[in-house]
Amino acid sequence: MANWNDPQPTRTGFGASPNVNGEVTGGRAGIDVGLRRHMLSIYNYMASGVLLSGVVALLFARSGMAAQVMGTPLFWLIALAPLGFVLAINFGINRMQTGTIQMLFWAFCTVMGLSLSTIFLVYTGASIATTFFATAGAFAGLSLFGYTTKKDLSAMGSFLIMGLFGILIAMVINIFLRSSGLQMAISILGVLIFAGLTAWDTQKLKSIYYQVAGTDFAGKAVVLGALSLYLDFINLFQFLLSFMGDRR
């Protein structure tokens, strides 16, 4: 994993601005420009990844292949493949080149699209679109809050991570119970948890920028940041869809 604890105090800022003589200045304005550039790169990667997943999911569902793999061993391979890519990216981040990490990110988004294709078999297209735009609006507001707030959200993040493990356990239990009430509770808690994680992750990405700015790790940090926000967005969307979506 990356060493986020090295503050790199002597390294020139990633967004430092040159003065009229071409020398680099370490002023606050320069750092903020670099931070905005860094965060914009993360959002561009994340949005492009969501778009790629959506296109793949729609095409796979409309081709009829999504329906064919339902209930087969191939379905479980597709469903679990994204987890494999996430683990590969996180555990190989220090050994791999930035280009390799980028290719793994796009491959992850592609297989995630295959995994998401089943929602088109369960929910109506109109409700999927409505939920997607609702998610996009909520995500934008929550991420903006995380970016601009002066409050330290680290304590909230630890609490949300514990809550995430809690709903994962509840989801496994509900596979056997098949309780609609428990499923509704899981969906509501999932929305709240990933809403909080969106703000927390955004604030965390800001602090990471100041530690990796100007280093060779900066490009990898962009991809990792995009992956974090992508997962927040997709999970928020899926939990919202579970009680906002109209079933076919």
matplotlib code that plots the C-alpha trace (Angstrom):
import matplotlib.pyplot as plt

x = [0.0, 1.1, 2.8, 0.4, 2.3, 5.3, 4.5, 7.3, 7.8, 10.8, 9.3, 7.9, 4.1, 2.4, 0.5, 3.1, 2.9, 5.9, 6.6, 7.4, 11.0, 10.0, 10.8, 8.5, 6.7, 5.3, 2.4, -1.0, -2.6, -0.2, -1.0, -4.7, -4.3, -2.5, -5.2, -8.0, -6.1, -5.6, -9.2, -10.5, -8.4, -9.9, -13.4, -12.7, -11.5, -14.3, -17.0, -15.5, -15.4, -19.1, -20.0, -18.0, -19.7, -23.1, -22.6, -21.2, -24.1, -26.7, -25.2, -24.7, -28.3, -29.7, -27.7, -29.5, -26.2, -27.0, -30.1, -28.3, -25.6, -28.1, -28.0, -24.9, -21.3, -20.3, -22.6, -20.7, -17.4, -18.7, -20.1, -16.8, -14.4, -14.6, -13.4, -10.4, -9.4, -9.9, -7.6, -5.0, -4.9, -4.6, -2.0, 0.0, 0.0, 3.7, 5.0, 3.1, 3.6, 1.0, 0.0, -0.6, -2.8, -4.8, -5.4, -6.6, -9.0, -10.6, -10.7, -12.4, -15.0, -15.7, -16.3, -18.3, -20.5, -21.0, -21.9, -24.4, -26.1, -28.6, -30.3, -31.8, -33.4, -34.9, -35.9, -37.5, -35.3, -37.2, -36.6, -32.9, -32.5, -34.3, -32.3, -29.0, -29.7, -30.8, -27.6, -25.5, -27.1, -26.6, -23.1, -22.1, -23.5, -21.9, -18.5, -18.6, -19.4, -16.4, -14.2, -15.2, -15.9, -13.4, -14.6, -12.4, -14.4, -11.9, -13.8, -17.0, -15.1, -14.1, -17.7, -18.9, -16.4, -17.7, -21.2, -20.2, -19.0, -22.2, -24.4, -22.2, -22.8, -26.6, -26.6, -25.1, -27.6, -30.5, -29.4, -30.8, -33.6, -35.0, -36.6, -38.1, -38.0, -34.3, -33.6, -35.3, -33.3, -30.1, -30.9, -31.6, -28.5, -26.5, -27.6, -26.6, -23.3, -22.2, -23.5, -21.1, -18.3, -18.5, -17.9, -15.2, -13.3, -13.3, -11.8, -9.3, -8.2, -7.5, -5.1, -3.5, -2.7, -0.5, 1.5, 2.0, 2.2, 5.3, 6.1, 6.0, 3.1, 0.8, -0.5, -1.3, -3.1, -5.4, -6.5, -6.9, -8.9, -11.1, -11.6, -12.7, -15.2, -16.5, -17.2, -19.0, -21.1, -22.0, -22.9, -25.0, -26.8, -27.5, -28.8, -31.1, -32.3, -33.3, -36.1, -36.6, -36.6, -39.7, -39.4, -40.4]
y = [0.0, 3.6, 5.4, 8.3, 9.4, 11.0, 14.7, 15.5, 19.0, 19.9, 18.9, 21.5, 21.6, 19.8, 22.9, 25.5, 28.6, 30.2, 33.8, 36.3, 35.1, 31.5, 30.4, 28.2, 29.7, 27.8, 30.2, 29.1, 30.1, 27.8, 24.9, 25.4, 25.5, 22.1, 20.7, 21.7, 20.1, 17.0, 16.7, 17.5, 14.6, 12.3, 13.4, 12.9, 9.4, 8.6, 10.0, 8.3, 5.0, 5.3, 6.1, 3.1, 0.8, 2.1, 1.6, -1.9, -2.8, -1.6, -3.3, -6.6, -6.6, -5.7, -8.3, -10.9, -12.3, -11.0, -13.1, -16.1, -16.1, -15.6, -18.6, -20.1, -20.3, -17.6, -15.2, -15.6, -15.2, -11.9, -10.8, -11.4, -10.3, -6.6, -7.5, -9.2, -6.0, -3.8, -6.1, -6.2, -2.4, -1.9, -4.6, -3.9, -0.2, 0.2, -2.4, -1.5, 1.4, 4.2, 3.0, -0.5, 0.9, 2.9, -0.2, -2.1, 0.7, 0.6, -3.2, -3.0, -0.5, -2.9, -6.0, -3.9, -2.9, -6.6, -7.2, -4.3, -5.4, -7.5, -4.3, -3.8, -7.3, -6.4, -2.7, -0.5, 1.7, 4.9, 4.1, 3.3, 6.7, 8.5, 6.9, 7.5, 11.3, 11.4, 9.7, 12.0, 15.1, 13.7, 12.6, 16.0, 17.8, 15.4, 15.5, 19.3, 19.3, 17.0, 19.3, 22.6, 21.7, 22.8, 20.1, 17.0, 14.0, 11.3, 10.2, 9.9, 7.8, 5.3, 5.0, 4.6, 1.8, -0.1, 0.4, -0.9, -4.1, -4.4, -4.1, -6.6, -9.1, -8.3, -8.8, -12.3, -13.2, -12.0, -14.3, -17.1, -15.2, -13.4, -10.8, -7.8, -5.7, -6.4, -5.7, -2.3, -1.5, -2.5, -0.3, 2.7, 2.2, 1.6, 5.0, 6.8, 5.1, 5.7, 9.3, 9.8, 7.9, 10.2, 13.3, 11.5, 10.1, 13.5, 15.2, 12.3, 12.7, 16.4, 15.5, 12.8, 15.3, 17.4, 14.2, 13.0, 16.3, 16.4, 12.7, 9.8, 8.5, 11.4, 9.7, 6.5, 8.6, 10.0, 6.5, 5.3, 8.4, 7.8, 4.2, 5.2, 7.7, 5.3, 2.7, 5.3, 6.4, 2.9, 1.6, 4.7, 4.2, 0.5, 1.0, 3.9, 1.7, -1.1, 1.0, 3.7, 1.4, 0.0, -3.7, -5.2]
z = [0.0, -0.5, 2.4, 3.0, 6.1, 4.4, 4.3, 1.8, 3.3, 1.1, -2.3, -4.6, -4.8, -7.7, -8.5, -7.6, -9.9, -11.6, -11.0, -13.7, -13.8, -14.4, -10.8, -8.9, -6.0, -3.1, -2.4, -1.3, -4.6, -6.5, -4.2, -4.7, -8.5, -8.3, -5.9, -8.3, -11.2, -9.2, -8.1, -11.6, -12.9, -10.3, -11.2, -14.9, -14.4, -12.1, -14.5, -17.5, -15.6, -14.6, -18.3, -19.5, -17.0, -18.0, -21.7, -21.2, -18.8, -21.3, -24.3, -22.5, -21.3, -24.7, -26.4, -24.4, -23.0, -19.5, -19.3, -20.6, -17.9, -15.0, -12.7, -14.3, -12.9, -15.3, -13.5, -10.3, -12.1, -13.6, -10.2, -8.3, -11.0, -10.0, -6.5, -8.0, -9.9, -6.8, -4.8, -7.6, -7.8, -4.1, -3.4, -6.5, -6.4, -5.4, -7.8, -10.9, -13.3, -13.6, -17.0, -15.7, -12.9, -15.4, -17.6, -14.6, -13.7, -17.2, -17.1, -13.7, -15.0, -17.9, -15.8, -13.4, -16.3, -17.0, -13.4, -13.4, -16.5, -14.5, -13.2, -16.7, -16.3, -12.9, -13.1, -15.7, -17.8, -16.6, -13.0, -13.6, -15.3, -12.6, -9.8, -11.7, -12.0, -8.4, -7.4, -9.5, -7.9, -4.4, -5.1, -6.5, -3.4, -0.9, -2.6, -2.7, 1.0, 1.6, -0.5, 1.1, 4.7, 7.4, 9.7, 10.1, 9.0, 9.9, 13.0, 11.0, 8.4, 11.0, 12.2, 8.6, 7.8, 10.8, 9.6, 6.1, 7.6, 9.5, 6.4, 4.6, 7.3, 7.3, 3.5, 3.8, 6.6, 4.4, 1.6, 3.8, 5.6, 2.4, 4.7, 2.8, 5.9, 6.6, 2.9, 3.2, 6.3, 4.6, 1.6, 3.8, 5.9, 2.7, 1.3, 4.5, 4.8, 1.2, 1.4, 4.3, 2.7, -0.4, 1.7, 3.8, 0.8, -1.0, 2.1, 2.4, -1.3, -0.6, 2.2, 0.1, -2.6, -0.3, 0.5, -3.0, -5.0, -7.2, -6.7, -9.1, -7.1, -8.0, -11.2, -9.3, -6.6, -9.2, -10.3, -6.7, -5.9, -9.0, -7.9, -4.4, -5.6, -8.3, -5.7, -3.5, -6.5, -7.7, -4.3, -3.5, -6.9, -6.2, -2.7, -3.9, -6.8, -4.5, -3.1, -5.7, -8.8, -10.3, -10.9, -14.3]

ax = plt.figure().add_subplot(projection="3d")
ax.plot(x, y, z, "-o")
ax.set_aspect("equal")
plt.show()
